[in-house]
């Protein structure tokens, strides 16, 4: 009898296997692992002041996406960033949660950036401060290992922010001149009399002015964003990803020059009125599709060239 009582007491005082949800949660927390259920309410409570603070900034940002064709791709950038984070969910679950107080420095810097942007009426600083704030929150609550794992999707969020007007104008005008020169060369090669004066192409029956909207910057920004997304999803090699992103610049310039040259050929051999209106708008879509095709063709050529190089090196 005494022996049975002793065994019962031992069973009650001994620790049972950790098979309940609560015990697994406690074990994961003691090991420094991430537990999503623990962060649901803190994330919700933190999103309230952040959303209130940046509600006006986000509203103007979405309005620019909707009204400015140059940055309509901004709708897809947050979705892509969220998809990348979801792809890395298993890797993130294995990372230790090691909060760092240095994240408060980044958070303070982002809030200072917001204040400077509001006082200076600079939308780019206001919008960039939101991305910096997200980075600071990740560092403060989860640590540097999480920040390194989330650096790419967080950095991609800068692609959704329109370029500042000062930088935009500095880029657009050289692109206007370059597109004018290339288009004039193509028209001259097609035996069309051409007189080039800056960004104005004078033809026998019409005059083409490569304005800021036709500089190619619209397709350039969208094409770079698409090259980053395409490279991440379909190209594991970092070198080929970089080549795709940098090649978006000459591809966009060439495609836009073809658009200008095509407008000149249509106006010269058909009617100048036919080169405006619907054709001009529709040709922008066609040229962007041509840019995508050139980007995909370049990717295929890179992979084929690398495959042949590897086969030759193994011989």
C-alpha positions in Angstrom: 0.0 0.0 0.0 2.8 2.4 0.9 4.5 1.6 -2.3 1.4 2.4 -4.4 1.0 5.7 -2.6 4.6 6.6 -3.3 4.3 5.8 -7.0 1.2 7.9 -7.3 2.9 10.9 -5.7 5.9 10.5 -8.1 3.6 10.5 -11.1 1.8 13.6 -10.0 5.0 15.6 -9.3 6.8 14.5 -12.4 6.6 16.7 -15.5 4.4 15.2 -18.3 5.5 15.3 -21.9 5.0 18.7 -23.5 2.3 17.9 -25.9 -0.3 20.6 -25.3 -0.5 23.9 -27.2 0.4 25.9 -24.1 3.4 23.8 -23.3 4.7 23.9 -26.8 4.3 27.7 -26.9 6.2 28.1 -23.6 9.0 25.8 -25.0 9.2 27.8 -28.2 9.4 31.1 -26.3 12.1 29.8 -24.0 14.1 28.8 -27.0 13.7 32.2 -28.6 11.6 31.0 -31.5 8.8 32.8 -33.2 5.2 32.0 -32.3 2.6 33.7 -34.5 -0.2 33.5 -32.0 1.7 35.5 -29.5 2.2 38.4 -31.9 -1.4 38.7 -33.3 -2.7 41.2 -30.7 0.6 43.2 -30.4 0.7 43.5 -34.2 -2.9 44.7 -34.3 -2.4 47.2 -31.5 0.8 48.5 -33.1 -0.9 48.8 -36.5 -3.5 51.2 -35.1 -1.1 54.1 -34.3 1.0 53.5 -37.4 -2.1 53.5 -39.6 -3.3 56.7 -37.9 0.1 58.4 -38.3 0.5 57.5 -42.0 -3.2 57.5 -43.1 -2.8 60.7 -45.1 0.5 59.7 -46.6 -0.9 56.3 -47.7 -4.1 58.0 -49.1 -2.0 60.4 -51.3 0.3 57.5 -52.4 -2.7 55.4 -53.6 -4.1 58.4 -55.4 -0.8 58.8 -57.2 -0.8 55.2 -58.2 -4.3 55.6 -59.6 -3.8 58.9 -61.4 -0.2 58.7 -62.6 0.5 56.0 -65.2 4.2 56.3 -64.5 3.7 54.6 -61.1 0.6 52.5 -61.5 2.8 49.4 -60.8 2.8 50.6 -57.2 -0.4 48.5 -56.5 1.6 45.3 -57.2 4.7 46.1 -55.2 3.2 45.5 -51.7 1.6 42.3 -52.9 4.9 41.1 -54.2 6.6 42.0 -50.9 4.0 40.1 -49.0 4.3 37.1 -51.3 8.1 37.0 -50.7 7.6 37.1 -47.0 5.0 34.3 -47.2 7.5 32.3 -49.3 10.1 32.6 -46.5 7.7 31.8 -43.7 9.4 28.4 -42.9 12.8 30.0 -42.9 11.5 32.8 -40.6 9.9 30.3 -38.2 13.4 28.7 -37.6 15.1 32.0 -36.9 15.6 33.1 -33.2 13.7 36.1 -31.9 16.4 38.4 -30.6 15.0 41.9 -30.1 17.5 44.7 -30.5 17.3 48.2 -29.0 19.1 49.6 -32.0 15.8 49.3 -33.8 14.6 52.2 -31.7 17.3 54.3 -33.3 16.0 53.4 -36.8 12.4 54.1 -35.6 13.4 57.5 -34.3 15.2 58.3 -37.5 12.2 57.3 -39.6 9.9 59.5 -37.5 12.4 62.4 -37.9 12.3 61.8 -41.6 8.5 62.0 -41.5 8.6 65.3 -39.6 11.1 66.8 -42.1 9.0 65.6 -45.0 5.8 67.1 -43.5 7.5 70.4 -42.7 9.2 70.6 -46.1 6.1 69.3 -48.0 8.3 66.5 -49.5 6.2 63.5 -50.2 9.1 61.3 -51.0 10.6 61.7 -47.5 7.2 61.1 -45.9 6.6 57.9 -47.9 10.2 56.6 -47.4 9.8 57.1 -43.7 7.1 54.4 -43.6 9.5 51.8 -45.1 12.2 52.9 -42.7 9.8 52.5 -39.8 8.9 49.0 -40.9 12.6 48.1 -40.9 13.1 49.6 -37.5 10.2 47.7 -36.1 11.6 44.4 -37.4 15.0 45.1 -35.9 13.5 46.2 -32.5 11.0 43.3 -32.1 12.7 40.4 -33.9 16.4 41.2 -34.3 19.0 41.4 -37.0 18.6 37.9 -38.3 15.0 38.7 -39.2 16.0 42.0 -40.7 18.5 40.3 -43.0 15.9 37.7 -44.0 13.3 40.4 -44.8 15.7 43.0 -46.3 14.8 42.2 -49.9 11.0 42.4 -49.6 11.3 45.5 -47.4 13.7 47.2 -49.8 11.3 46.4 -52.7 8.7 48.7 -51.0 10.8 51.7 -52.2 9.8 50.8 -55.7 6.2 51.7 -54.9 7.2 55.3 -54.0 7.2 57.8 -56.9 10.5 59.4 -57.8 11.0 63.0 -56.4 10.3 65.7 -59.0 13.9 66.9 -58.9 15.3 63.5 -59.7 12.5 62.8 -62.2 13.3 65.9 -64.2 17.0 65.3 -64.2 16.4 61.8 -65.6 13.5 62.6 -68.0 15.3 65.3 -70.1 18.4 63.2 -71.0 16.1 60.4 -71.9 14.1 62.7 -74.1 17.3 63.7 -76.0 18.5 60.1 -76.2 15.1 58.9 -77.6 15.1 61.8 -80.1 18.6 60.9 -81.3 17.9 57.2 -81.7 14.5 57.8 -83.4 16.1 60.3 -85.8 18.8 57.8 -86.7 16.2 55.1 -87.3 14.1 57.5 -89.5 17.2 58.5 -91.4 18.1 54.9 -92.0 14.5 54.4 -93.4 15.3 57.2 -95.9 13.1 59.8 -94.3 14.4 63.4 -94.4 15.1 64.3 -90.8 16.2 67.5 -89.0 16.9 67.1 -85.3 16.9 70.0 -83.0 17.2 69.0 -79.4 14.2 66.9 -78.6 12.3 68.1 -81.7 12.3 66.0 -84.9 11.3 67.9 -88.0 9.9 65.8 -90.8 8.7 66.9 -94.3 5.0 66.8 -93.3 5.0 67.0 -89.6 7.0 67.8 -86.5 7.6 65.4 -83.6 8.4 66.7 -80.2 9.6 64.1 -77.7 8.0 65.6 -74.6 8.6 64.5 -71.0 5.7 62.0 -71.1 7.4 60.3 -74.1 10.9 60.2 -72.6 10.5 56.5 -71.8 10.8 57.0 -68.1 7.3 55.6 -67.6 8.2 52.3 -69.2 11.7 52.4 -67.6 10.4 52.5 -64.0 7.8 49.9 -64.6 10.2 47.7 -66.5 12.8 47.8 -63.8 10.1 46.8 -61.2 9.0 44.0 -63.4 12.5 42.8 -64.0 13.1 42.6 -60.2 9.9 40.6 -59.7 10.5 38.4 -62.7 14.1 37.7 -61.7 13.1 36.8 -58.2 10.4 34.4 -59.2 12.0 32.7 -62.2 15.7 33.2 -61.9 17.7 31.7 -59.0 21.1 33.0 -60.1 21.9 36.4 -58.6 24.2 37.5 -61.5 21.5 36.9 -64.1 19.0 38.7 -61.9 21.3 41.8 -61.9 21.8 41.6 -65.6 18.0 41.5 -66.2 17.5 44.6 -63.9 20.3 46.6 -65.6 19.3 45.6 -69.1 15.9 47.1 -68.4 17.4 50.6 -69.0 18.6 50.1 -72.7 15.6 47.9 -73.5 13.2 50.7 -72.4 15.2 53.4 -74.2 15.3 51.3 -77.4 11.6 50.4 -77.3 10.6 54.0 -76.7 12.8 55.2 -79.6 11.0 52.6 -81.8 7.7 54.1 -80.8 8.8 57.6 -81.8 10.3 56.4 -85.0 7.1 54.4 -85.8 5.0 57.5 -85.2 7.3 59.4 -87.6 7.0 56.7 -90.3 3.3 56.6 -90.0 3.0 60.4 -90.3 5.4 60.5 -93.2 4.0 57.7 -95.4 0.3 57.9 -94.4 -1.2 61.0 -92.7 0.2 63.1 -89.8 -3.2 63.0 -88.1 -3.2 59.2 -88.1 0.0 59.3 -86.0 -1.7 61.1 -83.2 -4.6 60.1 -80.9 -5.5 56.5 -80.7 -2.4 55.2 -82.4 -0.1 57.2 -80.1 -1.8 55.8 -77.0 -2.1 52.2 -78.4 1.5 52.2 -79.5 2.6 52.8 -75.9 1.0 49.5 -74.8 2.5 47.7 -77.8 6.0 49.1 -77.1 5.8 48.0 -73.5 4.8 44.5 -74.5 7.8 44.5 -76.9 10.0 45.6 -74.0 8.7 42.6 -72.0 9.4 40.3 -74.9 13.0 41.6 -75.2 13.5 41.1 -71.5 12.3 37.5 -71.6 14.4 36.9 -74.8 17.5 38.2 -73.0 16.8 35.9 -70.1 16.5 33.0 -72.4 19.7 34.0 -74.1 21.6 34.3 -70.8 20.5 30.8 -69.7 21.4 29.3 -73.1 24.8 30.9 -73.2 25.6 29.8 -69.6 24.5 26.2 -70.5 26.8 26.1 -73.5 29.6 27.5 -71.5 29.2 24.8 -68.8 29.1 22.1 -71.5 32.3 23.4 -73.1 34.1 23.7 -69.7 33.2 20.0 -68.8 34.8 18.7 -72.1 
